[in-house]
Amino acid sequence: MSDFQAPKGVPDYLPPDSAQFVAVRDGLLDAVARAGYSHIELPIFEDTALFARGVGESTDVVSKEMYTFADRGERSVTLRPEGTAGVMRAVIEHGLDRGALPVKLRYSGPFFRYERPQAGRYRQLQQVGVEAIGVDDPALDAEVIAIADEGFRSLGLTGFRLELTSLGDETSRPQYRELLQEFLFGLDLDEDTRRRAEINPLRVLDDKRPHVREMTADAPLMLDHLSEGAKEHFDTVLANLDALGVPYVINPRMVRGLDYYTKTTFEFVHDGLGAQSGIGGGGRYDGLMKQLGGQDLSGIGFGLGVDRTVLALRAEGKQVGEAARVDVFCVPLGDLAKAALLPLAGALRAAGVRVDLAYGDRGLKGAMRAADRSGARIALVAGDRDVEAGTVGVKELGTGEQVDVAADAVVADVLARLV
């Protein structure tokens, strides 16, 4: 037993299962790249005030879940709990919003939240995200949602549903907030919930406790109190999703865990995951850029959970990712053979083929077992006599068929077999 273990709530992804993790992350990113989103690499930690201001003081993320610490210069920094605030900071700082709009960016990597660990809820979570900044166009909302839908479907995932709603705009939200608070303050709420109702009443509708859900069953809903502009925006988003063939369910009680969302808000849900059923979500955020010191530009984005998508695929009994570690496995029997196969392995790698070699002077039996475990389709087998004869054995591991090929023709022969 090792003296050390991974920190609580932080998953390790190890071979062979890590191949599925990579395939999920890359599959989601590929769907995004096809829609013209450029890559942005974000810092793992930022100034704490960025998240406090950008994500919202009243959110659980900011008030309970952030990894915040003082660095050696006594500055308060925080491991990033989400991606949007950091992207907005970078866009403002580097003036990307002064160029062609929308600014379309994609990113992936780890995010950090101090949560109670359980299946699908990790303290280091992996996400793929996009942000489309600078244009308030319902067609762009539909594009962002459709990309996420396509990303999941490209992996073979089918048992999920898209839920969406509108959280209104600056004209409908203040009136709705008053209406909701009036309703909530008429209920017998505990002190914590009452305080939440004062700061951000929408969050009370997201309370999972049965007695609170029962009390708020008749609460007024934002969808019934949209301004004319917000309603038109939402109706156009739905029409565009219909045109794109993206199925959805309207969920008027949806609340997201971040304060900056306005208008279109959405979540992808998979019932095979138990309590942690969300596999991704996002929405539009009018006012966030201005709040962080930039221009008053709208944006829309999402964060898709790589960890959760891996679990959702498992729940559906589906496997993605290349199970085979390499295409070709070299089996040298003796020092002369190893010296001859090493440059062949290098030449094949240079031609784009994945190649490994049996190191450590194993016998033929052990080396061939290693070749089988690697998932390779072809083994290159050579002893010292073969080297003297100028040949290499090319063995098809699926059929067991082996032929001797001249050493200088091996690369061409293998490439032809792998086509």
C-alpha positions as semicolon CSV with decimal commas, in nm:
position;residue;x (nm);y (nm);z (nm)
1;M;0,000;0,000;0,000
2;S;0,139;0,341;-0,098
3;D;0,202;0,606;0,167
4;F;0,008;0,850;-0,051
5;Q;-0,332;0,857;-0,218
6;A;-0,497;1,106;-0,454
7;P;-0,672;1,393;-0,272
8;K;-1,031;1,312;-0,172
9;G;-1,274;1,370;-0,457
10;V;-1,006;1,382;-0,729
11;P;-1,027;1,096;-0,983
12;D;-0,728;0,934;-1,152
13;Y;-0,779;0,827;-1,514
14;L;-0,550;0,532;-1,585
15;P;-0,489;0,311;-1,890
16;P;-0,686;0,145;-2,041
17;D;-0,987;0,349;-1,911
18;S;-0,810;0,681;-1,975
19;A;-0,858;0,619;-2,350
20;Q;-1,232;0,674;-2,299
21;F;-1,170;0,999;-2,108
22;V;-0,951;1,131;-2,393
23;A;-1,204;1,024;-2,658
24;V;-1,488;1,201;-2,474
25;R;-1,291;1,524;-2,425
26;D;-1,162;1,528;-2,783
27;G;-1,502;1,433;-2,928
28;L;-1,674;1,723;-2,750
29;L;-1,395;1,962;-2,856
30;D;-1,414;1,841;-3,217
31;A;-1,785;1,929;-3,241
32;V;-1,699;2,279;-3,113
33;A;-1,401;2,328;-3,347
34;R;-1,621;2,247;-3,647
35;A;-1,829;2,556;-3,565
36;G;-1,527;2,787;-3,581
37;Y;-1,440;2,830;-3,212
38;S;-1,071;2,912;-3,148
39;H;-0,872;2,766;-2,858
40;I;-0,799;2,969;-2,544
41;E;-0,572;2,841;-2,265
42;L;-0,673;2,985;-1,929
43;P;-0,481;3,019;-1,601
44;I;-0,564;2,752;-1,341
45;F;-0,593;3,024;-1,074
46;E;-0,711;3,386;-1,086
47;D;-0,761;3,683;-0,858
48;T;-1,034;3,580;-0,608
49;A;-1,231;3,901;-0,672
50;L;-1,285;3,796;-1,037
51;F;-1,500;3,500;-0,929
52;A;-1,666;3,681;-0,638
53;R;-1,781;3,955;-0,877
54;G;-1,832;3,746;-1,191
55;V;-1,997;3,432;-1,050
56;G;-2,195;3,597;-0,766
57;E;-2,141;3,630;-0,391
58;S;-2,469;3,451;-0,311
59;T;-2,390;3,135;-0,509
60;D;-2,280;2,817;-0,334
61;V;-1,979;2,817;-0,568
62;V;-1,845;3,143;-0,423
63;S;-1,974;3,119;-0,066
64;K;-1,887;2,752;0,007
65;E;-1,697;2,574;-0,270
66;M;-1,396;2,777;-0,386
67;Y;-1,035;2,677;-0,320
68;T;-0,905;3,017;-0,208
69;F;-0,565;3,090;-0,056
70;A;-0,312;3,370;-0,007
71;D;-0,001;3,342;-0,223
72;R;0,344;3,443;-0,099
73;G;0,274;3,803;-0,189
74;E;-0,038;3,790;0,036
75;R;-0,265;3,819;-0,269
76;S;-0,591;3,623;-0,251
77;V;-0,608;3,377;-0,541
78;T;-0,860;3,105;-0,624
79;L;-0,838;2,784;-0,827
80;R;-1,085;2,838;-1,110
81;P;-1,431;2,697;-1,022
82;E;-1,569;2,765;-1,374
83;G;-1,449;2,902;-1,709
84;T;-1,665;3,196;-1,816
85;A;-1,531;3,462;-1,577
86;G;-1,169;3,380;-1,674
87;V;-1,252;3,394;-2,046
88;M;-1,422;3,731;-2,002
89;R;-1,122;3,865;-1,810
90;A;-0,887;3,753;-2,091
91;V;-1,113;3,899;-2,364
92;I;-1,128;4,237;-2,187
93;E;-0,758;4,241;-2,093
94;H;-0,637;4,159;-2,446
95;G;-0,900;4,365;-2,633
96;L;-1,051;4,074;-2,826
97;D;-1,389;4,247;-2,794
98;R;-1,250;4,538;-3,003
99;G;-1,221;4,314;-3,311
100;A;-1,471;4,111;-3,514
101;L;-1,773;3,992;-3,319
102;P;-1,877;3,746;-3,197
103;V;-1,554;3,634;-3,030
104;K;-1,586;3,253;-3,038
105;L;-1,359;3,064;-2,797
106;R;-1,325;2,705;-2,676
107;Y;-1,134;2,563;-2,378
108;S;-1,097;2,245;-2,173
109;G;-0,930;2,133;-1,854
110;P;-0,974;2,094;-1,479
111;F;-1,192;2,313;-1,257
112;F;-1,203;2,301;-0,878
113;R;-1,490;2,303;-0,629
114;Y;-1,482;2,195;-0,266
115;E;-1,796;1,979;-0,277
116;R;-1,901;1,662;-0,097
117;P;-1,753;1,392;-0,324
118;Q;-1,991;1,135;-0,474
119;A;-2,033;0,958;-0,807
120;G;-2,008;1,225;-1,077
121;R;-1,933;1,507;-0,833
122;Y;-1,562;1,565;-0,799
123;R;-1,348;1,834;-0,638
124;Q;-1,139;1,840;-0,953
125;L;-1,385;1,824;-1,241
126;Q;-1,301;1,819;-1,610
127;Q;-1,495;2,033;-1,856
128;V;-1,510;2,137;-2,219
129;G;-1,644;2,491;-2,256
130;V;-1,727;2,753;-2,518
131;E;-1,806;3,123;-2,507
132;A;-1,952;3,329;-2,795
133;I;-1,919;3,695;-2,693
134;G;-2,043;4,023;-2,836
135;V;-2,363;3,948;-3,029
136;D;-2,710;3,914;-2,876
137;D;-2,859;3,694;-3,148
138;P;-3,102;3,408;-3,070
139;A;-2,960;3,217;-3,369
140;L;-2,624;3,212;-3,184
141;D;-2,797;3,072;-2,873
142;A;-2,936;2,792;-3,091
143;E;-2,591;2,726;-3,244
144;V;-2,425;2,695;-2,902
145;I;-2,694;2,454;-2,778
146;A;-2,683;2,251;-3,103
147;I;-2,303;2,213;-3,079
148;A;-2,332;2,062;-2,732
149;D;-2,612;1,831;-2,850
150;E;-2,399;1,723;-3,149
151;G;-2,097;1,666;-2,922
152;F;-2,287;1,420;-2,703
153;R;-2,446;1,245;-3,003
154;S;-2,111;1,213;-3,184
155;L;-1,996;0,996;-2,891
156;G;-2,299;0,769;-2,931
157;L;-2,479;0,904;-2,624
158;T;-2,858;0,888;-2,663
159;G;-3,024;0,873;-2,319
160;F;-3,007;1,245;-2,240
161;R;-3,252;1,531;-2,274
162;L;-3,207;1,902;-2,320
163;E;-3,402;2,120;-2,076
164;L;-3,423;2,493;-2,130
165;T;-3,593;2,810;-2,014
166;S;-3,552;3,187;-2,019
167;L;-3,442;3,378;-1,711
168;G;-3,561;3,708;-1,858
169;D;-3,379;4,036;-1,928
170;E;-3,306;4,358;-1,742
171;T;-3,663;4,481;-1,787
172;S;-3,845;4,166;-1,672
173;R;-3,611;4,042;-1,399
174;P;-3,652;4,321;-1,137
175;Q;-4,035;4,302;-1,153
176;Y;-4,029;3,922;-1,135
177;R;-3,781;3,933;-0,845
178;E;-4,024;4,153;-0,644
179;L;-4,313;3,921;-0,727
180;L;-4,117;3,611;-0,625
181;Q;-3,989;3,770;-0,304
182;E;-4,341;3,874;-0,209
183;F;-4,448;3,510;-0,253
184;L;-4,148;3,366;-0,065
185;F;-4,170;3,604;0,230
186;G;-4,527;3,485;0,283
187;L;-4,394;3,131;0,349
188;D;-4,265;2,981;0,673
189;L;-3,899;2,970;0,568
190;D;-3,602;2,886;0,790
191;E;-3,348;3,161;0,850
192;D;-3,094;3,045;0,588
193;T;-3,357;3,010;0,316
194;R;-3,508;3,349;0,402
195;R;-3,163;3,507;0,370
196;R;-3,120;3,338;0,031
197;A;-3,460;3,474;-0,074
198;E;-3,338;3,825;0,010
199;I;-3,010;3,795;-0,185
200;N;-3,117;3,580;-0,480
201;P;-3,477;3,455;-0,460
202;L;-3,441;3,238;-0,772
203;R;-3,207;3,008;-0,579
204;V;-3,491;2,912;-0,342
205;L;-3,674;2,754;-0,638
206;D;-3,368;2,530;-0,682
207;D;-3,386;2,397;-0,323
208;K;-3,392;2,016;-0,336
209;R;-3,554;1,963;0,008
210;P;-3,905;1,809;-0,036
211;H;-4,078;2,042;0,213
212;V;-3,932;2,353;0,041
213;R;-4,028;2,216;-0,302
214;E;-4,381;2,161;-0,174
215;M;-4,403;2,516;-0,035
216;T;-4,277;2,671;-0,360
217;A;-4,489;2,455;-0,594
218;D;-4,717;2,751;-0,672
219;A;-4,442;3,015;-0,691
220;P;-4,469;3,255;-0,986
221;L;-4,249;3,145;-1,278
222;M;-4,019;3,369;-1,481
223;L;-4,149;3,227;-1,812
224;D;-4,493;3,371;-1,732
225;H;-4,349;3,719;-1,668
226;L;-4,107;3,777;-1,958
227;S;-4,084;4,117;-2,122
228;E;-4,190;4,133;-2,485
229;G;-3,823;4,141;-2,599
230;A;-3,719;3,844;-2,383
231;K;-4,021;3,640;-2,494
232;E;-3,948;3,711;-2,861
233;H;-3,582;3,614;-2,806
234;F;-3,682;3,284;-2,643
235;D;-3,942;3,201;-2,909
236;T;-3,680;3,260;-3,182
237;V;-3,431;3,033;-3,003
238;L;-3,693;2,756;-2,994
239;A;-3,778;2,807;-3,363
240;N;-3,408;2,782;-3,453
241;L;-3,365;2,465;-3,246
242;D;-3,667;2,316;-3,426
243;A;-3,506;2,408;-3,760
244;L;-3,179;2,242;-3,650
245;G;-3,366;1,928;-3,542
246;V;-3,253;1,955;-3,178
247;P;-3,516;1,807;-2,941
248;Y;-3,578;1,989;-2,611
249;V;-3,807;2,009;-2,308
250;I;-3,906;2,344;-2,155
251;N;-3,839;2,344;-1,779
252;P;-3,975;2,670;-1,631
253;R;-3,835;2,594;-1,283
254;M;-3,474;2,555;-1,396
255;V;-3,216;2,748;-1,196
256;R;-2,845;2,732;-1,268
257;G;-2,577;2,751;-1,000
258;L;-2,422;3,073;-1,131
259;D;-2,574;3,420;-1,094
260;Y;-2,473;3,568;-1,430
261;Y;-2,727;3,387;-1,651
262;T;-3,000;3,584;-1,834
263;K;-3,243;3,496;-2,113
264;T;-3,169;3,152;-2,265
265;T;-3,056;2,902;-1,999
266;F;-3,019;2,529;-2,058
267;E;-2,905;2,198;-1,913
268;F;-2,840;1,852;-2,055
269;V;-2,970;1,585;-1,817
270;H;-2,902;1,208;-1,812
271;D;-3,118;0,996;-1,583
272;G;-2,864;0,712;-1,574
273;L;-2,644;0,909;-1,333
274;G;-2,863;0,922;-1,021
275;A;-2,857;1,245;-0,820
276;Q;-2,584;1,411;-1,031
277;S;-2,791;1,397;-1,350
278;G;-2,658;1,710;-1,525
279;I;-2,392;1,637;-1,788
280;G;-2,358;1,994;-1,913
281;G;-2,531;2,327;-1,937
282;G;-2,499;2,698;-1,989
283;G;-2,677;3,009;-2,099
284;R;-2,664;3,371;-2,202
285;Y;-2,506;3,633;-1,976
286;D;-2,601;3,992;-2,050
287;G;-2,417;4,236;-1,826
288;L;-2,133;4,009;-1,714
289;M;-1,866;4,177;-1,927
290;K;-1,968;4,523;-1,803
291;Q;-1,966;4,392;-1,444
292;L;-1,604;4,283;-1,493
293;G;-1,497;4,624;-1,626
294;G;-1,543;4,573;-2,000
295;Q;-1,788;4,686;-2,265
296;D;-2,158;4,620;-2,219
297;L;-2,164;4,316;-2,449
298;S;-2,373;4,001;-2,421
299;G;-2,239;3,648;-2,448
300;I;-2,351;3,287;-2,438
301;G;-2,161;2,972;-2,348
302;F;-2,165;2,626;-2,195
303;G;-1,960;2,390;-1,980
304;L;-1,988;2,017;-2,057
305;G;-1,874;1,767;-1,795
306;V;-1,617;1,523;-1,933
307;D;-1,631;1,311;-1,614
308;R;-2,012;1,302;-1,621
309;T;-2,021;1,215;-1,992
310;V;-1,783;0,923;-1,931
311;L;-2,022;0,798;-1,657
312;A;-2,325;0,851;-1,884
313;L;-2,164;0,639;-2,159
314;R;-2,091;0,366;-1,902
315;A;-2,455;0,382;-1,785
316;E;-2,559;0,318;-2,147
317;G;-2,303;0,036;-2,179
318;K;-2,115;0,220;-2,452
319;Q;-1,741;0,232;-2,511
320;V;-1,559;0,506;-2,697
321;G;-1,187;0,551;-2,744
322;E;-0,913;0,349;-2,903
323;A;-0,870;0,031;-2,694
324;A;-0,548;-0,055;-2,880
325;R;-0,246;0,127;-2,737
326;V;-0,035;0,083;-3,053
327;D;-0,065;-0,044;-3,411
328;V;0,269;-0,227;-3,430
329;F;0,471;-0,407;-3,163
330;C;0,838;-0,492;-3,222
331;V;0,974;-0,817;-3,079
332;P;1,359;-0,827;-3,091
333;L;1,526;-1,154;-2,993
334;G;1,882;-1,052;-2,913
335;D;2,090;-0,733;-2,913
336;L;2,155;-0,724;-3,288
337;A;1,781;-0,755;-3,356
338;K;1,701;-0,475;-3,106
339;A;1,955;-0,247;-3,276
340;A;1,788;-0,323;-3,613
341;L;1,425;-0,284;-3,496
342;L;1,477;0,047;-3,311
343;P;1,531;0,254;-3,630
344;L;1,240;0,070;-3,798
345;A;1,016;0,169;-3,504
346;G;1,138;0,529;-3,543
347;A;1,067;0,530;-3,919
348;L;0,714;0,395;-3,866
349;R;0,643;0,655;-3,595
350;A;0,762;0,927;-3,830
351;A;0,508;0,791;-4,083
352;G;0,227;0,835;-3,826
353;V;0,210;0,477;-3,696
354;R;0,191;0,404;-3,321
355;V;0,474;0,163;-3,235
356;D;0,611;0,004;-2,916
357;L;0,897;-0,237;-2,858
358;A;0,960;-0,520;-2,611
359;Y;1,228;-0,378;-2,383
360;G;1,421;-0,568;-2,117
361;D;1,536;-0,875;-2,315
362;R;1,217;-1,081;-2,276
363;G;1,190;-1,424;-2,435
364;L;0,968;-1,480;-2,740
365;K;0,671;-1,603;-2,532
366;G;0,671;-1,305;-2,292
367;A;0,726;-1,056;-2,576
368;M;0,436;-1,197;-2,781
369;R;0,209;-1,177;-2,472
370;A;0,306;-0,809;-2,441
371;A;0,228;-0,764;-2,813
372;D;-0,122;-0,910;-2,763
373;R;-0,187;-0,691;-2,456
374;S;-0,085;-0,378;-2,648
375;G;-0,373;-0,425;-2,894
376;A;-0,135;-0,407;-3,191
377;R;-0,246;-0,549;-3,524
378;I;0,106;-0,633;-3,641
379;A;0,418;-0,766;-3,469
380;L;0,764;-0,724;-3,617
381;V;0,970;-1,024;-3,505
382;A;1,346;-1,051;-3,561
383;G;1,630;-1,261;-3,421
384;D;2,001;-1,211;-3,481
385;R;1,989;-1,460;-3,773
386;D;1,712;-1,257;-3,941
387;V;1,929;-0,946;-3,912
388;E;2,220;-1,127;-4,078
389;A;1,980;-1,238;-4,357
390;G;1,847;-0,879;-4,391
391;T;1,483;-0,974;-4,315
392;V;1,215;-0,910;-4,051
393;G;0,914;-1,131;-3,970
394;V;0,588;-0,938;-4,018
395;K;0,314;-1,113;-3,821
396;E;-0,061;-1,036;-3,844
397;L;-0,167;-1,084;-3,481
398;G;-0,534;-1,138;-3,574
399;T;-0,466;-1,441;-3,796
400;G;-0,122;-1,551;-3,675
401;E;0,005;-1,540;-4,034
402;Q;0,376;-1,440;-4,061
403;V;0,593;-1,359;-4,364
404;D;0,958;-1,257;-4,395
405;V;1,006;-0,914;-4,551
406;A;1,332;-0,746;-4,657
407;A;1,432;-0,497;-4,386
408;D;1,433;-0,201;-4,624
409;A;1,077;-0,284;-4,739
410;V;0,923;-0,330;-4,392
411;V;0,793;0,027;-4,351
412;A;0,611;0,020;-4,688
413;D;0,476;-0,330;-4,618
414;V;0,337;-0,233;-4,274
415;L;0,182;0,091;-4,405
416;A;0,004;-0,108;-4,679
417;R;-0,132;-0,355;-4,422
418;L;-0,264;-0,080;-4,194
419;V;-0,460;0,102;-4,464
